[in-house]
Amino acid sequence: GEALPEETLQEATWHANHCDLLIVVGSSLVVYPAAYMPFYAKQSGAKLVIVNLTSTQSDRIADVVIHASAGEVMGRILAEVKQRLSGCV
């Protein structure tokens, strides 16, 4: 993994500490410090959803874990959102 710029890391940490829901898609969560984000979110009371083909170290704290292809899951979510929003103006 490539090192994140400090400003980017600080911003991500702030958002993780202030979100209501964190959705992690397609990450094994093994590269730090980015892998801390699920823990920051949970400590702040957020719900955590993990979508990844394989298990991650954060699965144990997640509210929802989906072991499937990120592309497949996100495609299904996008289709559902489009369907629900099709009646909205």
PyMOL Python script that loads the backbone (N, CA, C, O; Angstrom):
from pymol import cmd

cmd.read_pdbstr("""\
ATOM      1  N   GLY A   1       0.802  -1.182   0.000  1.00  0.00           N
ATOM      2  CA  GLY A   1       0.000   0.000   0.000  1.00  0.00           C
ATOM      3  C   GLY A   1       0.846   1.246   0.000  1.00  0.00           C
ATOM      4  O   GLY A   1       1.924   1.301   0.591  1.00  0.00           O
ATOM      5  N   GLU A   2       0.337   2.223  -0.666  1.00  0.00           N
ATOM      6  CA  GLU A   2       0.995   3.514  -0.777  1.00  0.00           C
ATOM      7  C   GLU A   2       0.629   4.374   0.421  1.00  0.00           C
ATOM      8  O   GLU A   2      -0.509   4.336   0.891  1.00  0.00           O
ATOM      9  N   ALA A   3       1.591   5.151   0.920  1.00  0.00           N
ATOM     10  CA  ALA A   3       1.334   6.029   2.061  1.00  0.00           C
ATOM     11  C   ALA A   3       0.349   7.127   1.658  1.00  0.00           C
ATOM     12  O   ALA A   3       0.463   7.721   0.587  1.00  0.00           O
ATOM     13  N   LEU A   4      -0.616   7.381   2.536  1.00  0.00           N
ATOM     14  CA  LEU A   4      -1.572   8.456   2.294  1.00  0.00           C
ATOM     15  C   LEU A   4      -0.960   9.782   2.709  1.00  0.00           C
ATOM     16  O   LEU A   4      -0.213   9.839   3.686  1.00  0.00           O
ATOM     17  N   PRO A   5      -1.267  10.854   1.979  1.00  0.00           N
ATOM     18  CA  PRO A   5      -0.843  12.173   2.445  1.00  0.00           C
ATOM     19  C   PRO A   5      -1.463  12.445   3.817  1.00  0.00           C
ATOM     20  O   PRO A   5      -2.595  12.039   4.079  1.00  0.00           O
ATOM     21  N   GLU A   6      -0.733  13.120   4.678  1.00  0.00           N
ATOM     22  CA  GLU A   6      -1.190  13.376   6.047  1.00  0.00           C
ATOM     23  C   GLU A   6      -2.554  14.061   6.081  1.00  0.00           C
ATOM     24  O   GLU A   6      -3.409  13.700   6.889  1.00  0.00           O
ATOM     25  N   GLU A   7      -2.758  15.038   5.215  1.00  0.00           N
ATOM     26  CA  GLU A   7      -4.038  15.757   5.191  1.00  0.00           C
ATOM     27  C   GLU A   7      -5.196  14.815   4.843  1.00  0.00           C
ATOM     28  O   GLU A   7      -6.271  14.909   5.435  1.00  0.00           O
ATOM     29  N   THR A   8      -4.983  13.929   3.905  1.00  0.00           N
ATOM     30  CA  THR A   8      -6.002  12.952   3.512  1.00  0.00           C
ATOM     31  C   THR A   8      -6.317  12.020   4.672  1.00  0.00           C
ATOM     32  O   THR A   8      -7.482  11.721   4.935  1.00  0.00           O
ATOM     33  N   LEU A   9      -5.293  11.566   5.356  1.00  0.00           N
ATOM     34  CA  LEU A   9      -5.478  10.677   6.503  1.00  0.00           C
ATOM     35  C   LEU A   9      -6.244  11.374   7.623  1.00  0.00           C
ATOM     36  O   LEU A   9      -7.134  10.779   8.230  1.00  0.00           O
ATOM     37  N   GLN A  10      -5.903  12.625   7.896  1.00  0.00           N
ATOM     38  CA  GLN A  10      -6.612  13.378   8.938  1.00  0.00           C
ATOM     39  C   GLN A  10      -8.082  13.568   8.581  1.00  0.00           C
ATOM     40  O   GLN A  10      -8.957  13.448   9.438  1.00  0.00           O
ATOM     41  N   GLU A  11      -8.342  13.863   7.322  1.00  0.00           N
ATOM     42  CA  GLU A  11      -9.728  14.047   6.881  1.00  0.00           C
ATOM     43  C   GLU A  11     -10.512  12.738   6.977  1.00  0.00           C
ATOM     44  O   GLU A  11     -11.657  12.733   7.430  1.00  0.00           O
ATOM     45  N   ALA A  12      -9.907  11.640   6.557  1.00  0.00           N
ATOM     46  CA  ALA A  12     -10.566  10.332   6.641  1.00  0.00           C
ATOM     47  C   ALA A  12     -10.856   9.963   8.092  1.00  0.00           C
ATOM     48  O   ALA A  12     -11.921   9.433   8.404  1.00  0.00           O
ATOM     49  N   THR A  13      -9.908  10.245   8.968  1.00  0.00           N
ATOM     50  CA  THR A  13     -10.088   9.953  10.394  1.00  0.00           C
ATOM     51  C   THR A  13     -11.230  10.782  10.968  1.00  0.00           C
ATOM     52  O   THR A  13     -12.046  10.270  11.734  1.00  0.00           O
ATOM     53  N   TRP A  14     -11.291  12.061  10.600  1.00  0.00           N
ATOM     54  CA  TRP A  14     -12.375  12.916  11.083  1.00  0.00           C
ATOM     55  C   TRP A  14     -13.716  12.347  10.638  1.00  0.00           C
ATOM     56  O   TRP A  14     -14.642  12.231  11.440  1.00  0.00           O
ATOM     57  N   HIS A  15     -13.819  11.993   9.367  1.00  0.00           N
ATOM     58  CA  HIS A  15     -15.085  11.456   8.848  1.00  0.00           C
ATOM     59  C   HIS A  15     -15.445  10.130   9.523  1.00  0.00           C
ATOM     60  O   HIS A  15     -16.613   9.895   9.837  1.00  0.00           O
ATOM     61  N   ALA A  16     -14.466   9.273   9.747  1.00  0.00           N
ATOM     62  CA  ALA A  16     -14.730   7.995  10.422  1.00  0.00           C
ATOM     63  C   ALA A  16     -15.247   8.225  11.836  1.00  0.00           C
ATOM     64  O   ALA A  16     -16.095   7.475  12.321  1.00  0.00           O
ATOM     65  N   ASN A  17     -14.742   9.252  12.489  1.00  0.00           N
ATOM     66  CA  ASN A  17     -15.164   9.560  13.856  1.00  0.00           C
ATOM     67  C   ASN A  17     -16.505  10.281  13.926  1.00  0.00           C
ATOM     68  O   ASN A  17     -17.075  10.414  15.009  1.00  0.00           O
ATOM     69  N   HIS A  18     -17.017  10.747  12.793  1.00  0.00           N
ATOM     70  CA  HIS A  18     -18.261  11.522  12.795  1.00  0.00           C
ATOM     71  C   HIS A  18     -19.360  10.934  11.906  1.00  0.00           C
ATOM     72  O   HIS A  18     -20.402  11.564  11.725  1.00  0.00           O
ATOM     73  N   CYS A  19     -19.149   9.759  11.360  1.00  0.00           N
ATOM     74  CA  CYS A  19     -20.161   9.179  10.467  1.00  0.00           C
ATOM     75  C   CYS A  19     -21.194   8.367  11.255  1.00  0.00           C
ATOM     76  O   CYS A  19     -20.944   7.941  12.382  1.00  0.00           O
ATOM     77  N   ASP A  20     -22.345   8.167  10.640  1.00  0.00           N
ATOM     78  CA  ASP A  20     -23.382   7.296  11.196  1.00  0.00           C
ATOM     79  C   ASP A  20     -23.234   5.877  10.659  1.00  0.00           C
ATOM     80  O   ASP A  20     -23.625   4.907  11.308  1.00  0.00           O
ATOM     81  N   LEU A  21     -22.662   5.776   9.460  1.00  0.00           N
ATOM     82  CA  LEU A  21     -22.515   4.496   8.773  1.00  0.00           C
ATOM     83  C   LEU A  21     -21.222   4.514   7.974  1.00  0.00           C
ATOM     84  O   LEU A  21     -20.955   5.460   7.234  1.00  0.00           O
ATOM     85  N   LEU A  22     -20.422   3.466   8.125  1.00  0.00           N
ATOM     86  CA  LEU A  22     -19.214   3.308   7.311  1.00  0.00           C
ATOM     87  C   LEU A  22     -19.368   2.025   6.512  1.00  0.00           C
ATOM     88  O   LEU A  22     -19.579   0.950   7.073  1.00  0.00           O
ATOM     89  N   ILE A  23     -19.259   2.150   5.191  1.00  0.00           N
ATOM     90  CA  ILE A  23     -19.330   0.989   4.313  1.00  0.00           C
ATOM     91  C   ILE A  23     -17.946   0.789   3.705  1.00  0.00           C
ATOM     92  O   ILE A  23     -17.439   1.658   2.995  1.00  0.00           O
ATOM     93  N   VAL A  24     -17.347  -0.350   3.986  1.00  0.00           N
ATOM     94  CA  VAL A  24     -16.033  -0.696   3.447  1.00  0.00           C
ATOM     95  C   VAL A  24     -16.269  -1.681   2.309  1.00  0.00           C
ATOM     96  O   VAL A  24     -16.854  -2.745   2.513  1.00  0.00           O
ATOM     97  N   VAL A  25     -15.813  -1.326   1.109  1.00  0.00           N
ATOM     98  CA  VAL A  25     -16.071  -2.152  -0.070  1.00  0.00           C
ATOM     99  C   VAL A  25     -14.751  -2.557  -0.721  1.00  0.00           C
ATOM    100  O   VAL A  25     -13.954  -1.708  -1.119  1.00  0.00           O
ATOM    101  N   GLY A  26     -14.534  -3.863  -0.822  1.00  0.00           N
ATOM    102  CA  GLY A  26     -13.391  -4.378  -1.554  1.00  0.00           C
ATOM    103  C   GLY A  26     -12.044  -4.085  -0.942  1.00  0.00           C
ATOM    104  O   GLY A  26     -11.081  -3.818  -1.662  1.00  0.00           O
ATOM    105  N   SER A  27     -11.955  -4.130   0.372  1.00  0.00           N
ATOM    106  CA  SER A  27     -10.673  -3.908   1.046  1.00  0.00           C
ATOM    107  C   SER A  27     -10.419  -5.024   2.045  1.00  0.00           C
ATOM    108  O   SER A  27     -11.316  -5.420   2.789  1.00  0.00           O
ATOM    109  N   SER A  28      -9.199  -5.525   2.054  1.00  0.00           N
ATOM    110  CA  SER A  28      -8.836  -6.560   3.031  1.00  0.00           C
ATOM    111  C   SER A  28      -8.522  -5.956   4.390  1.00  0.00           C
ATOM    112  O   SER A  28      -8.361  -6.684   5.370  1.00  0.00           O
ATOM    113  N   LEU A  29      -8.432  -4.629   4.458  1.00  0.00           N
ATOM    114  CA  LEU A  29      -8.173  -3.903   5.707  1.00  0.00           C
ATOM    115  C   LEU A  29      -6.897  -4.379   6.404  1.00  0.00           C
ATOM    116  O   LEU A  29      -6.890  -4.602   7.615  1.00  0.00           O
ATOM    117  N   VAL A  30      -5.838  -4.531   5.644  1.00  0.00           N
ATOM    118  CA  VAL A  30      -4.564  -4.939   6.234  1.00  0.00           C
ATOM    119  C   VAL A  30      -3.513  -3.833   6.178  1.00  0.00           C
ATOM    120  O   VAL A  30      -2.446  -3.972   6.775  1.00  0.00           O
ATOM    121  N   VAL A  31      -3.794  -2.743   5.474  1.00  0.00           N
ATOM    122  CA  VAL A  31      -2.832  -1.651   5.354  1.00  0.00           C
ATOM    123  C   VAL A  31      -3.189  -0.551   6.350  1.00  0.00           C
ATOM    124  O   VAL A  31      -4.279   0.019   6.308  1.00  0.00           O
ATOM    125  N   TYR A  32      -2.257  -0.271   7.233  1.00  0.00           N
ATOM    126  CA  TYR A  32      -2.457   0.777   8.232  1.00  0.00           C
ATOM    127  C   TYR A  32      -1.764   2.043   7.762  1.00  0.00           C
ATOM    128  O   TYR A  32      -0.770   1.971   7.039  1.00  0.00           O
ATOM    129  N   PRO A  33      -2.269   3.195   8.158  1.00  0.00           N
ATOM    130  CA  PRO A  33      -3.282   3.466   9.171  1.00  0.00           C
ATOM    131  C   PRO A  33      -4.725   3.433   8.661  1.00  0.00           C
ATOM    132  O   PRO A  33      -5.653   3.558   9.460  1.00  0.00           O
ATOM    133  N   ALA A  34      -4.934   3.270   7.360  1.00  0.00           N
ATOM    134  CA  ALA A  34      -6.303   3.260   6.829  1.00  0.00           C
ATOM    135  C   ALA A  34      -7.152   2.151   7.440  1.00  0.00           C
ATOM    136  O   ALA A  34      -8.366   2.311   7.565  1.00  0.00           O
ATOM    137  N   ALA A  35      -6.546   1.041   7.819  1.00  0.00           N
ATOM    138  CA  ALA A  35      -7.291  -0.084   8.393  1.00  0.00           C
ATOM    139  C   ALA A  35      -7.888   0.240   9.760  1.00  0.00           C
ATOM    140  O   ALA A  35      -8.717  -0.516  10.265  1.00  0.00           O
ATOM    141  N   TYR A  36      -7.479   1.344  10.359  1.00  0.00           N
ATOM    142  CA  TYR A  36      -8.057   1.756  11.642  1.00  0.00           C
ATOM    143  C   TYR A  36      -9.448   2.368  11.483  1.00  0.00           C
ATOM    144  O   TYR A  36     -10.204   2.425  12.453  1.00  0.00           O
ATOM    145  N   MET A  37      -9.799   2.824  10.283  1.00  0.00           N
ATOM    146  CA  MET A  37     -11.046   3.572  10.089  1.00  0.00           C
ATOM    147  C   MET A  37     -12.288   2.836  10.597  1.00  0.00           C
ATOM    148  O   MET A  37     -13.126   3.468  11.240  1.00  0.00           O
ATOM    149  N   PRO A  38     -12.450   1.530  10.343  1.00  0.00           N
ATOM    150  CA  PRO A  38     -13.622   0.848  10.894  1.00  0.00           C
ATOM    151  C   PRO A  38     -13.677   0.902  12.425  1.00  0.00           C
ATOM    152  O   PRO A  38     -14.757   1.022  13.003  1.00  0.00           O
ATOM    153  N   PHE A  39     -12.532   0.814  13.070  1.00  0.00           N
ATOM    154  CA  PHE A  39     -12.496   0.866  14.535  1.00  0.00           C
ATOM    155  C   PHE A  39     -12.872   2.260  15.038  1.00  0.00           C
ATOM    156  O   PHE A  39     -13.605   2.390  16.019  1.00  0.00           O
ATOM    157  N   TYR A  40     -12.373   3.304  14.367  1.00  0.00           N
ATOM    158  CA  TYR A  40     -12.741   4.671  14.748  1.00  0.00           C
ATOM    159  C   TYR A  40     -14.250   4.867  14.616  1.00  0.00           C
ATOM    160  O   TYR A  40     -14.889   5.434  15.502  1.00  0.00           O
ATOM    161  N   ALA A  41     -14.810   4.399  13.513  1.00  0.00           N
ATOM    162  CA  ALA A  41     -16.246   4.564  13.281  1.00  0.00           C
ATOM    163  C   ALA A  41     -17.064   3.851  14.356  1.00  0.00           C
ATOM    164  O   ALA A  41     -18.002   4.428  14.907  1.00  0.00           O
ATOM    165  N   LYS A  42     -16.717   2.609  14.654  1.00  0.00           N
ATOM    166  CA  LYS A  42     -17.460   1.845  15.666  1.00  0.00           C
ATOM    167  C   LYS A  42     -17.339   2.491  17.042  1.00  0.00           C
ATOM    168  O   LYS A  42     -18.321   2.553  17.782  1.00  0.00           O
ATOM    169  N   GLN A  43     -16.146   2.971  17.395  1.00  0.00           N
ATOM    170  CA  GLN A  43     -15.950   3.623  18.693  1.00  0.00           C
ATOM    171  C   GLN A  43     -16.805   4.873  18.824  1.00  0.00           C
ATOM    172  O   GLN A  43     -17.158   5.280  19.931  1.00  0.00           O
ATOM    173  N   SER A  44     -17.137   5.478  17.691  1.00  0.00           N
ATOM    174  CA  SER A  44     -17.954   6.688  17.696  1.00  0.00           C
ATOM    175  C   SER A  44     -19.442   6.390  17.556  1.00  0.00           C
ATOM    176  O   SER A  44     -20.257   7.308  17.470  1.00  0.00           O
ATOM    177  N   GLY A  45     -19.795   5.103  17.532  1.00  0.00           N
ATOM    178  CA  GLY A  45     -21.202   4.720  17.500  1.00  0.00           C
ATOM    179  C   GLY A  45     -21.781   4.457  16.126  1.00  0.00           C
ATOM    180  O   GLY A  45     -22.989   4.257  16.002  1.00  0.00           O
ATOM    181  N   ALA A  46     -20.963   4.451  15.098  1.00  0.00           N
ATOM    182  CA  ALA A  46     -21.458   4.216  13.739  1.00  0.00           C
ATOM    183  C   ALA A  46     -21.740   2.738  13.501  1.00  0.00           C
ATOM    184  O   ALA A  46     -21.184   1.871  14.175  1.00  0.00           O
ATOM    185  N   LYS A  47     -22.593   2.468  12.552  1.00  0.00           N
ATOM    186  CA  LYS A  47     -22.804   1.113  12.051  1.00  0.00           C
ATOM    187  C   LYS A  47     -21.711   0.840  11.018  1.00  0.00           C
ATOM    188  O   LYS A  47     -21.241   1.755  10.342  1.00  0.00           O
ATOM    189  N   LEU A  48     -21.313  -0.427  10.904  1.00  0.00           N
ATOM    190  CA  LEU A  48     -20.233  -0.805  10.000  1.00  0.00           C
ATOM    191  C   LEU A  48     -20.685  -1.935   9.090  1.00  0.00           C
ATOM    192  O   LEU A  48     -21.162  -2.970   9.555  1.00  0.00           O
ATOM    193  N   VAL A  49     -20.529  -1.726   7.783  1.00  0.00           N
ATOM    194  CA  VAL A  49     -20.833  -2.740   6.779  1.00  0.00           C
ATOM    195  C   VAL A  49     -19.543  -3.035   6.019  1.00  0.00           C
ATOM    196  O   VAL A  49     -18.864  -2.115   5.562  1.00  0.00           O
ATOM    197  N   ILE A  50     -19.208  -4.314   5.885  1.00  0.00           N
ATOM    198  CA  ILE A  50     -18.015  -4.712   5.144  1.00  0.00           C
ATOM    199  C   ILE A  50     -18.429  -5.617   3.993  1.00  0.00           C
ATOM    200  O   ILE A  50     -19.118  -6.619   4.187  1.00  0.00           O
ATOM    201  N   VAL A  51     -17.995  -5.246   2.783  1.00  0.00           N
ATOM    202  CA  VAL A  51     -18.227  -6.050   1.586  1.00  0.00           C
ATOM    203  C   VAL A  51     -16.851  -6.434   1.048  1.00  0.00           C
ATOM    204  O   VAL A  51     -16.108  -5.573   0.579  1.00  0.00           O
ATOM    205  N   ASN A  52     -16.510  -7.711   1.112  1.00  0.00           N
ATOM    206  CA  ASN A  52     -15.212  -8.179   0.633  1.00  0.00           C
ATOM    207  C   ASN A  52     -15.306  -9.673   0.337  1.00  0.00           C
ATOM    208  O   ASN A  52     -16.071 -10.394   0.977  1.00  0.00           O
ATOM    209  N   LEU A  53     -14.536 -10.124  -0.622  1.00  0.00           N
ATOM    210  CA  LEU A  53     -14.550 -11.550  -0.963  1.00  0.00           C
ATOM    211  C   LEU A  53     -14.108 -12.426   0.198  1.00  0.00           C
ATOM    212  O   LEU A  53     -14.657 -13.508   0.409  1.00  0.00           O
ATOM    213  N   THR A  54     -13.119 -11.964   0.948  1.00  0.00           N
ATOM    214  CA  THR A  54     -12.558 -12.759   2.039  1.00  0.00           C
ATOM    215  C   THR A  54     -12.781 -12.067   3.374  1.00  0.00           C
ATOM    216  O   THR A  54     -13.136 -10.889   3.423  1.00  0.00           O
ATOM    217  N   SER A  55     -12.574 -12.795   4.437  1.00  0.00           N
ATOM    218  CA  SER A  55     -12.711 -12.244   5.784  1.00  0.00           C
ATOM    219  C   SER A  55     -11.686 -11.145   6.025  1.00  0.00           C
ATOM    220  O   SER A  55     -10.607 -11.137   5.433  1.00  0.00           O
ATOM    221  N   THR A  56     -12.048 -10.220   6.904  1.00  0.00           N
ATOM    222  CA  THR A  56     -11.125  -9.169   7.326  1.00  0.00           C
ATOM    223  C   THR A  56     -11.051  -9.186   8.845  1.00  0.00           C
ATOM    224  O   THR A  56     -11.884  -9.799   9.512  1.00  0.00           O
ATOM    225  N   GLN A  57     -10.052  -8.513   9.378  1.00  0.00           N
ATOM    226  CA  GLN A  57      -9.918  -8.437  10.828  1.00  0.00           C
ATOM    227  C   GLN A  57     -11.051  -7.625  11.462  1.00  0.00           C
ATOM    228  O   GLN A  57     -11.292  -7.735  12.664  1.00  0.00           O
ATOM    229  N   SER A  58     -11.739  -6.819  10.668  1.00  0.00           N
ATOM    230  CA  SER A  58     -12.830  -6.002  11.192  1.00  0.00           C
ATOM    231  C   SER A  58     -14.187  -6.690  11.117  1.00  0.00           C
ATOM    232  O   SER A  58     -15.175  -6.144  11.607  1.00  0.00           O
ATOM    233  N   ASP A  59     -14.257  -7.874  10.515  1.00  0.00           N
ATOM    234  CA  ASP A  59     -15.536  -8.597  10.432  1.00  0.00           C
ATOM    235  C   ASP A  59     -16.162  -8.779  11.809  1.00  0.00           C
ATOM    236  O   ASP A  59     -17.384  -8.721  11.949  1.00  0.00           O
ATOM    237  N   ARG A  60     -15.347  -8.996  12.806  1.00  0.00           N
ATOM    238  CA  ARG A  60     -15.860  -9.286  14.156  1.00  0.00           C
ATOM    239  C   ARG A  60     -16.576  -8.094  14.792  1.00  0.00           C
ATOM    240  O   ARG A  60     -17.388  -8.275  15.700  1.00  0.00           O
ATOM    241  N   ILE A  61     -16.284  -6.883  14.327  1.00  0.00           N
ATOM    242  CA  ILE A  61     -16.949  -5.709  14.898  1.00  0.00           C
ATOM    243  C   ILE A  61     -18.019  -5.146  13.969  1.00  0.00           C
ATOM    244  O   ILE A  61     -18.725  -4.205  14.330  1.00  0.00           O
ATOM    245  N   ALA A  62     -18.139  -5.717  12.779  1.00  0.00           N
ATOM    246  CA  ALA A  62     -19.083  -5.201  11.783  1.00  0.00           C
ATOM    247  C   ALA A  62     -20.520  -5.570  12.130  1.00  0.00           C
ATOM    248  O   ALA A  62     -20.781  -6.613  12.730  1.00  0.00           O
ATOM    249  N   ASP A  63     -21.436  -4.708  11.748  1.00  0.00           N
ATOM    250  CA  ASP A  63     -22.860  -4.973  11.923  1.00  0.00           C
ATOM    251  C   ASP A  63     -23.383  -5.859  10.798  1.00  0.00           C
ATOM    252  O   ASP A  63     -24.286  -6.672  11.000  1.00  0.00           O
ATOM    253  N   VAL A  64     -22.805  -5.691   9.611  1.00  0.00           N
ATOM    254  CA  VAL A  64     -23.167  -6.508   8.457  1.00  0.00           C
ATOM    255  C   VAL A  64     -21.883  -6.861   7.712  1.00  0.00           C
ATOM    256  O   VAL A  64     -21.056  -5.991   7.437  1.00  0.00           O
ATOM    257  N   VAL A  65     -21.722  -8.144   7.386  1.00  0.00           N
ATOM    258  CA  VAL A  65     -20.581  -8.610   6.594  1.00  0.00           C
ATOM    259  C   VAL A  65     -21.128  -9.359   5.389  1.00  0.00           C
ATOM    260  O   VAL A  65     -21.945 -10.269   5.530  1.00  0.00           O
ATOM    261  N   ILE A  66     -20.674  -8.970   4.206  1.00  0.00           N
ATOM    262  CA  ILE A  66     -21.086  -9.636   2.977  1.00  0.00           C
ATOM    263  C   ILE A  66     -19.827 -10.145   2.292  1.00  0.00           C
ATOM    264  O   ILE A  66     -19.008  -9.360   1.814  1.00  0.00           O
ATOM    265  N   HIS A  67     -19.677 -11.463   2.249  1.00  0.00           N
ATOM    266  CA  HIS A  67     -18.530 -12.055   1.561  1.00  0.00           C
ATOM    267  C   HIS A  67     -18.938 -12.360   0.125  1.00  0.00           C
ATOM    268  O   HIS A  67     -19.476 -13.424  -0.180  1.00  0.00           O
ATOM    269  N   ALA A  68     -18.667 -11.397  -0.740  1.00  0.00           N
ATOM    270  CA  ALA A  68     -19.006 -11.507  -2.159  1.00  0.00           C
ATOM    271  C   ALA A  68     -18.171 -10.492  -2.921  1.00  0.00           C
ATOM    272  O   ALA A  68     -17.481  -9.663  -2.329  1.00  0.00           O
ATOM    273  N   SER A  69     -18.243 -10.571  -4.231  1.00  0.00           N
ATOM    274  CA  SER A  69     -17.534  -9.633  -5.091  1.00  0.00           C
ATOM    275  C   SER A  69     -18.063  -8.216  -4.883  1.00  0.00           C
ATOM    276  O   SER A  69     -19.273  -7.987  -4.890  1.00  0.00           O
ATOM    277  N   ALA A  70     -17.148  -7.275  -4.700  1.00  0.00           N
ATOM    278  CA  ALA A  70     -17.542  -5.881  -4.515  1.00  0.00           C
ATOM    279  C   ALA A  70     -18.340  -5.386  -5.719  1.00  0.00           C
ATOM    280  O   ALA A  70     -19.344  -4.693  -5.556  1.00  0.00           O
ATOM    281  N   GLY A  71     -17.897  -5.737  -6.927  1.00  0.00           N
ATOM    282  CA  GLY A  71     -18.600  -5.313  -8.134  1.00  0.00           C
ATOM    283  C   GLY A  71     -20.009  -5.856  -8.207  1.00  0.00           C
ATOM    284  O   GLY A  71     -20.935  -5.145  -8.597  1.00  0.00           O
ATOM    285  N   GLU A  72     -20.177  -7.118  -7.831  1.00  0.00           N
ATOM    286  CA  GLU A  72     -21.500  -7.744  -7.849  1.00  0.00           C
ATOM    287  C   GLU A  72     -22.431  -7.074  -6.839  1.00  0.00           C
ATOM    288  O   GLU A  72     -23.569  -6.733  -7.163  1.00  0.00           O
ATOM    289  N   VAL A  73     -21.945  -6.892  -5.630  1.00  0.00           N
ATOM    290  CA  VAL A  73     -22.777  -6.306  -4.571  1.00  0.00           C
ATOM    291  C   VAL A  73     -23.126  -4.860  -4.900  1.00  0.00           C
ATOM    292  O   VAL A  73     -24.284  -4.459  -4.776  1.00  0.00           O
ATOM    293  N   MET A  74     -22.141  -4.079  -5.316  1.00  0.00           N
ATOM    294  CA  MET A  74     -22.409  -2.679  -5.616  1.00  0.00           C
ATOM    295  C   MET A  74     -23.316  -2.548  -6.836  1.00  0.00           C
ATOM    296  O   MET A  74     -24.139  -1.634  -6.900  1.00  0.00           O
ATOM    297  N   GLY A  75     -23.174  -3.449  -7.801  1.00  0.00           N
ATOM    298  CA  GLY A  75     -24.075  -3.448  -8.951  1.00  0.00           C
ATOM    299  C   GLY A  75     -25.517  -3.686  -8.540  1.00  0.00           C
ATOM    300  O   GLY A  75     -26.431  -3.045  -9.057  1.00  0.00           O
ATOM    301  N   ARG A  76     -25.717  -4.607  -7.611  1.00  0.00           N
ATOM    302  CA  ARG A  76     -27.075  -4.899  -7.128  1.00  0.00           C
ATOM    303  C   ARG A  76     -27.630  -3.720  -6.329  1.00  0.00           C
ATOM    304  O   ARG A  76     -28.810  -3.388  -6.443  1.00  0.00           O
ATOM    305  N   ILE A  77     -26.777  -3.091  -5.523  1.00  0.00           N
ATOM    306  CA  ILE A  77     -27.214  -1.921  -4.751  1.00  0.00           C
ATOM    307  C   ILE A  77     -27.585  -0.786  -5.699  1.00  0.00           C
ATOM    308  O   ILE A  77     -28.617  -0.139  -5.518  1.00  0.00           O
ATOM    309  N   LEU A  78     -26.752  -0.540  -6.706  1.00  0.00           N
ATOM    310  CA  LEU A  78     -27.033   0.520  -7.672  1.00  0.00           C
ATOM    311  C   LEU A  78     -28.350   0.265  -8.397  1.00  0.00           C
ATOM    312  O   LEU A  78     -29.144   1.187  -8.582  1.00  0.00           O
ATOM    313  N   ALA A  79     -28.584  -0.965  -8.804  1.00  0.00           N
ATOM    314  CA  ALA A  79     -29.833  -1.306  -9.485  1.00  0.00           C
ATOM    315  C   ALA A  79     -31.035  -1.041  -8.577  1.00  0.00           C
ATOM    316  O   ALA A  79     -32.051  -0.508  -9.024  1.00  0.00           O
ATOM    317  N   GLU A  80     -30.917  -1.409  -7.319  1.00  0.00           N
ATOM    318  CA  GLU A  80     -32.009  -1.185  -6.364  1.00  0.00           C
ATOM    319  C   GLU A  80     -32.253   0.304  -6.142  1.00  0.00           C
ATOM    320  O   GLU A  80     -33.400   0.749  -6.105  1.00  0.00           O
ATOM    321  N   VAL A  81     -31.181   1.070  -5.995  1.00  0.00           N
ATOM    322  CA  VAL A  81     -31.315   2.519  -5.802  1.00  0.00           C
ATOM    323  C   VAL A  81     -31.968   3.153  -7.027  1.00  0.00           C
ATOM    324  O   VAL A  81     -32.872   3.977  -6.888  1.00  0.00           O
ATOM    325  N   LYS A  82     -31.522   2.778  -8.215  1.00  0.00           N
ATOM    326  CA  LYS A  82     -32.117   3.321  -9.443  1.00  0.00           C
ATOM    327  C   LYS A  82     -33.603   3.001  -9.517  1.00  0.00           C
ATOM    328  O   LYS A  82     -34.409   3.853  -9.892  1.00  0.00           O
ATOM    329  N   GLN A  83     -33.963   1.768  -9.158  1.00  0.00           N
ATOM    330  CA  GLN A  83     -35.367   1.372  -9.200  1.00  0.00           C
ATOM    331  C   GLN A  83     -36.187   2.197  -8.216  1.00  0.00           C
ATOM    332  O   GLN A  83     -37.275   2.666  -8.549  1.00  0.00           O
ATOM    333  N   ARG A  84     -35.674   2.372  -7.025  1.00  0.00           N
ATOM    334  CA  ARG A  84     -36.426   3.119  -6.010  1.00  0.00           C
ATOM    335  C   ARG A  84     -36.521   4.603  -6.339  1.00  0.00           C
ATOM    336  O   ARG A  84     -37.512   5.255  -6.007  1.00  0.00           O
ATOM    337  N   LEU A  85     -35.486   5.140  -6.996  1.00  0.00           N
ATOM    338  CA  LEU A  85     -35.488   6.561  -7.329  1.00  0.00           C
ATOM    339  C   LEU A  85     -36.190   6.865  -8.640  1.00  0.00           C
ATOM    340  O   LEU A  85     -36.422   8.034  -8.949  1.00  0.00           O
ATOM    341  N   SER A  86     -36.531   5.860  -9.413  1.00  0.00           N
ATOM    342  CA  SER A  86     -37.138   6.090 -10.728  1.00  0.00           C
ATOM    343  C   SER A  86     -38.475   6.813 -10.623  1.00  0.00           C
ATOM    344  O   SER A  86     -38.878   7.504 -11.560  1.00  0.00           O
ATOM    345  N   GLY A  87     -39.152   6.667  -9.523  1.00  0.00           N
ATOM    346  CA  GLY A  87     -40.429   7.342  -9.336  1.00  0.00           C
ATOM    347  C   GLY A  87     -40.288   8.728  -8.735  1.00  0.00           C
ATOM    348  O   GLY A  87     -41.273   9.456  -8.617  1.00  0.00           O
ATOM    349  N   CYS A  88     -39.073   9.099  -8.354  1.00  0.00           N
ATOM    350  CA  CYS A  88     -38.833  10.413  -7.744  1.00  0.00           C
ATOM    351  C   CYS A  88     -38.552  11.450  -8.822  1.00  0.00           C
ATOM    352  O   CYS A  88     -37.990  11.143  -9.873  1.00  0.00           O
ATOM    353  N   VAL A  89     -38.956  12.687  -8.538  1.00  0.00           N
ATOM    354  CA  VAL A  89     -38.694  13.783  -9.488  1.00  0.00           C
ATOM    355  C   VAL A  89     -37.637  14.678  -8.924  1.00  0.00           C
ATOM    356  O   VAL A  89     -37.262  15.665  -9.557  1.00  0.00           O
TER     357      VAL A  89
END
""", "prot")
cmd.dss("prot")
cmd.show_as("cartoon", "prot")
cmd.util.cbc("prot")
cmd.orient("prot")
